[in-house]
Amino acid sequence: MIEWIKNWVINICAAVIFITAVELIIPENKMDKYVKFVMGLILIAVIMNPIVKVLGSKGDMANYINRATNYVNSTSINSNIQQEKASDRDNTISEFKTNLQNTCAKMLKEKFPENNYEVTADVKYTSQEQEISIEDLKIHVKTSGVEKIRKVSIDAKISNTDDGIYSNDKTAVDIKNYLNDELKIDKNNIFVKEDNK
């Protein structure tokens, strides 16, 4: 390949030197423009020579195209593409989840400024429909004031978290209605947990 490029550059240089010599020798008259035209055609032919050779050798070109097609269709390329698609999909789901949580917390803070909100979203990707659906939205309402003291258990077998207790009072209903209206999230998929209850 390098030898081929070297020969091509040598041919172009030789043609340019030849054209320059001819232009220096020819006299200034009406033939001057015709000679320059012919010399330009010669230079174009020298420059285009490799392209003509590639297009002229159809057997070599077909062989090259077949090799390129086989390379693209190889399993390593396809597996890399599948891995990249899966990685992109996972990143998209993660970004969607983070953006949803941040957006919900910001919207709730603007609508109900008396409280602070911590939002946890559970999203799912369906490959058949190629869309991300919101499975549930857990909203932890942190009311102003002192946080309620939680019971502490020393026994390691007993869980002392109350994550399963969700509220259905007026604040929770208002939050569910607001998110349903604004983001079109099903009310049954929104769970509100409040402090100091």
N, C-alpha and C positions, 0 to 999 in steps of 0.2 A: 504494500500500500504506500509506504514512504517512497519507495523507488518510483512508483507510478506518479506520485505528486511531484517528485524531483524532476522527472522527465517532462511533465506538463509545464512546470515553471521555466525550465530551460527552453522549451519550444516557444513560450510566450516571450521570453527575453530575446531570443534570436529573431522572432518576428518583429519586435519593436525596434531592434537594432537595424534590421533590413529596411523597415519602413522609414526610419530616420535617415538612413543613407540614401535611399531613393529620393526622398523629399529634398535633401541637400543637393543632389545632382541635377534634378529636373529644373529646366529654366522657368522663369516667371512668365507665363502666358496663359492662354485659354485652356490648355491641356492640364494645367496644374490642378484644377478642381476635380477633373476626372481621375487623375492619377491618385489623388488623396482618397477619393471614393473607393477605388479598387483596393488601395492599401488598407483602408478601414474594413472592407469585406474580408480581406485576408486575415486581419487581426481577429475579427469576429469568428472566422472559421477555426483559427487556432485555439481560441478560448472555448468554443463550443465543441471541439473535437472529443473530449472525454464523455460529454453528455450524449453525443451521437453514438459513440461506441457502446455505451451502456444500453441505450434504447435500441440499438441495432442488433445486439446479441440477445434475442428473445429467450433462447434456451437458458442462458445464464441468469437472466432476469427472473424467469419462472422458477428456477431452482432457488434463487435468493428469496423470492416471495414465499415459497413453500417452507423454507427453513425459518423465516421470520414468523409465519403463521404457526408452525409447530412450537416454536419457542413461546409465543404468547399463549397458546392453548395448553401448555405444559401444566402439570398438576401443581408444581411449586408456585407458579404465578397465581393460579386459581386459589390455592390455599392461603397465600399471602393476602390476596384480595378479600377472601372471606374473613380472615383474622382482622384486617383493617376495618371492614364493615362492622364486625362485632364490636371492636374497640370504639369506633365512632358512635355506634348505637348506645353503648354503655355510657360514654361521655355525654351524649345528648340527654339520656335519661337522667343522669346525675345533675347536669346543669338545669334541666327542666325542674327537677325536684327542688333544688336549691333556690331557683328563681321563684317558684311557686310559694315556697315557705317564706321567703323574704317579702314577696309582694303581698301575701295575705297578712303578715304581721304589720306591714306598713299601712295597708288599707284599714285594718282594724284599729290601729293607733290613731289614724286620721278620723275615723268615724266615731270611735269610742275612746277619747283621749284620757279618760280618768284611770285607765288600767294599762298594764304592760302585757304583751302577748308573746308567747313562744309557740311556734307552729311546727308540727312534724307531719310531713306528708308521706304517704305510701302510694307509689305509682307503679304501674305495670305496663309493659310493652307487649302488644299483641302482634305477632308476626304476620298473621293472615290479613289483618286490616292495616298493618303498618302504622299504628298510631299508639300514642301513650295515653292511658286512661288513669284517672285518679281513683284509687281503691278507697282510701279514707284520708281524712284530714283531722288530726288531733290538735286541738287548740288548748293551751294551758293559759288560763287567765290569771295573771299575777296582780291581785288587787293592791292598792296602796296601803301602807301600814305595816304592822308587824305580822310576819308569817306565822301561821299556826304551828305549834310544836307537834312533831310526829312521834309516835310511839317507837321506842327502840327495843328490839328483841336481841337477846344474846344468843339464842339458839340459832345455829347456822341453817337449820332445815326449814325454818319459817321465814317466808318473805315478808318484809315489813313495808313494802311499797303499796301505795293505793292507786296505782296507775289505771286500774280497771273501773274506778268510780268516776262516772261522768254525770254532769249536771243537766237538768232539763228545766231550769228556772227561766225567768223572763230574760235575763242577760244571755243565757245560752240560746234561747229561741231567737232573740234579736240577732245574735251573731250568725246563726244558721240561716236565717232569712236574708240577711245582708249578703253573705257569701254566695247564697243560692241565686240572688238577683244579679249580683255583679259578675260572678265567675261561672255561673251555670253549673255549680257543683250540687249534686243531689244532697238534700238535707239528711238523708239516712246515712250518708258517708261522712258527715261532719260530727265530730265528738268534741264537746267542750267540757273542760275540767277547770274548776275554780278553786283558788286558795280561800282560806278562811271560811269554809263551809262545813 
